[in-house]
Amino acid sequence: LAAGAAAVVGGRPVPVEWVAAAARHGGGVEAGLRRAVETAALGELARRRGEDRARWFERERRALLVRRLLRREVAVKDPPDARDLEEFRASYGRIRDWFVRPEIRTVEHLVIVLANPPAGRAPAEPAAWEAARRAVEELAPLARGAVSAEAFRALRPMLEIRLRREWAAAGLPEAELPEVRTERIGPFDRQGPYDEAFLAASFGLPEAGAVSEPVRSAFGWHLLFLVEVLSPRNASFEEALPEMLERGRATMEFRRTEALRDGVQRRHPVRARPELLPWTAGGEGRGSR
């Protein structure tokens, strides 16, 4: 920073004297610095726009203070009003499955794809299933050491290497080497539209971070990593309201701010005196820079 400057905005210094003057309005040095930098930033934006700074300051400063008044007014009114409750009740109806649901899970899985019944792809020959099983079983101890879904997913190349070795040992043609995939599946419940062996293994895992034993499904051989478990819920609207309030606070405050804006501007007009602002202190070229 240049000597005597508390900050630099747009390449222009904010002198310590401005901060001291701003701090006298209360809040201490930190608040003073924030106000001085804010004022300088407004001035820099005005300069770049080529506008008359005094007029621009008056308009922007007024809007800034009105927004602060509105936020303060809105923050006092935390309890939802009738319109808020009406909107939250409508939202509850749209997202009721979040509040009334069975246990749902999300898993990351490694799979050697040996069949695709929905697409009409017939299962591979028994030797191919056996080679895939050996590859998955060999990787399983290493997979159980994965500390995250990302670490588990990173094991894919290792599974491919093991599969290629077992495939060659079984004398199977390299051109028929199956694909190894990693995929995140979920959230889904116990009645999800998946293979029964896959569902049973997914819901048999004790907690997030657990890794399954090798699982054979109609599609191939899998290893599963349990990413997340969401407990079952049966929350009424009244029970769900605190959570909805927390998630919807920003929307609620925005609506209230919009509703208050015109009235506050009428009741609390803000008139700035740009000649007293730090940027024009000392009468240096007011409105000319």
Helices and strands as residue ranges (DSSP letters): E 5-9, E 12-15, H 16-23, H 28-49, H 53-76, H 82-94, H 96-99, E 100-101, E 104-113, G 117-119, H 126-143, H 149-153, H 156-169, G 174-176, E 179-188, H 196-204, E 215-216, E 220-230, E 233-234, H 237-267, G 274-276, G 278-283
